[in-house]
Amino acid sequence: MAYFDAASAAPLHPVAHQALSASLDEGWADPGKLYREGRRARILLDAAREAAAEAVGCRPGELTFTSSGTRAVQTGVAGMLTGRRRIGRHLIVSSVEHSSVLRSAESFEADGGTVTRLPVLRSGAVESGAYAEALRPDTALACLQSANHEVGTEQPVAAVAEACRAAGVPLLVDAAQSLAWGRVDGGWSALTASARKWGGPSGVGLLVVRKGVRFAVREAEEFGNLPAVVAAVASLRAVRAEAAAEAVRLRELTERIRLRVPQLVPDVEVVGDPLRRLPGIVTFSCLYVDGEALLHELDREGFSVSSGSSCTSDTLTPSHVLRAMGVLSEGNVRVSLPFGAAEADVERFLDVLPGVVAGVREKLGAPVAAPAAEVRADSLVVDALGRRCPIPVIELAKVIGDVPVGGTVRVLSDDEAARLDIPAWCEMRGQEYVGEEPADHGVAYVVRRVS
């Protein structure tokens, strides 16, 4: 098996294995106690905190260990909003933040706060000026990820931090995806991270709050799994030592995927910023493909990948990141290479992918030839009600050639993914997306043939 889903959870680093085993003998006691075993545990905790602070670029006293990256986000957002409650109840987030940030924003909104959700470019990047424009006298906090977890796009943290500093507003940065590669630049006020993203054990997060930032602590005690903390910090130091050389190698491999997938597989959109992106992540979407079927077939071929397609989601809605970017979501594949990923596995993936995609398309009845030349009507209606992605787009592609240039096709669909995928198909195919119309059931998506 080739594990290509490091953005979800990286394999446990060998150094983490060693540190976890060693610290179980010395770090089992309560580090808050004064007897010998407690003092030994305290030494381990203090050393881990100092090493983590050095990696982040903060003071040891500003860093706290939490039970997960999600808990770090929840505690950080809640603590800073509460600490600055007298200043105001306005929060700014980007529309592509991790779900832990967005859920914290929803909870804040339900409690009477106001939230500004900033849009992103098609590359997945937020415009730094958008934060400056969104800042208000009552803004209590702004949040921005350092890099996106689904498409790898890096965000302009330094510029946003400067705008927030000038306005006297703290910036919380979710650095879960980027901390393994280096420190986060800029004058941020708080930072969160998750050990499982860099090869540490699951269940360890970091929360850093700079000295002088108003913060109301809601947790009475720091996370107490000391052996896991020691292993997490040891693995962070280990991957940092390898990061410079590994970044060069993984960038070459992901660039190979970005360039060759569209050459090998027709009707593919590679998404995310082509330059400002993390070394190991590359994401693409395949027209006329069921994301769940594609992932299952790749798994049978020995590849573990992830997807933002609605077909693989419990909610049956496309990834909020892909939706915010306005890119194709059907048949979405995220390849996130772990440290040490083998070049041979990447080449094997590129060899296998065309056949896998073709097989899934054939099963779904996707169009394989040019549309029929015969013109039958100026307007057609495609009834795709009750059918999930990518069927509405497949049916649209089959009939677009049956109307003359200037003619329209109305696709009836009750699948939420169609709202994203039909406009994305139009952009890829050079057709005009007219918009939505009300229908007795579902929504009518109107497309005008341009060529």
Secondary structure, DSSP 8 states (H G I E B T S, - for coil): -EE-BTTT-----HHHHHHHHHHHHHS-S-TT--SHHHHHHHHHHHHHHHHHHHHHTS-GGGEEEES-HHHHHHHHHHHHHHHTTTT--EEEEETTS-HHHHHHHHHHHHTT-EEEEE---TTS---HHHHHHH--TTEEEEEEESB-TTT-BB--HHHHHHHHHHHT--EEEE-TTTTTT----S--SEEEEEGGGTT--SS-EEEEE-TTS------SS----HHHHHHHHHHHHHHHHHHHHHHHHHHHHHHHHHHHHHHHSSSEEEES-SSSB-TTEEEEEETT--HHHHHHHHHHTTEE-B---GGG-TTSS--HHHHHHT---TTEEEEE--TT--HHHHHHHHHHHHHHHHHHHHHHT---S---S----SEEEEE-TT--TTHHHHHHHHHGGGS-TT-EEEEEE--TTHHHHHHHHHHHHT-EEEEEEE-SSSEEEEEE---
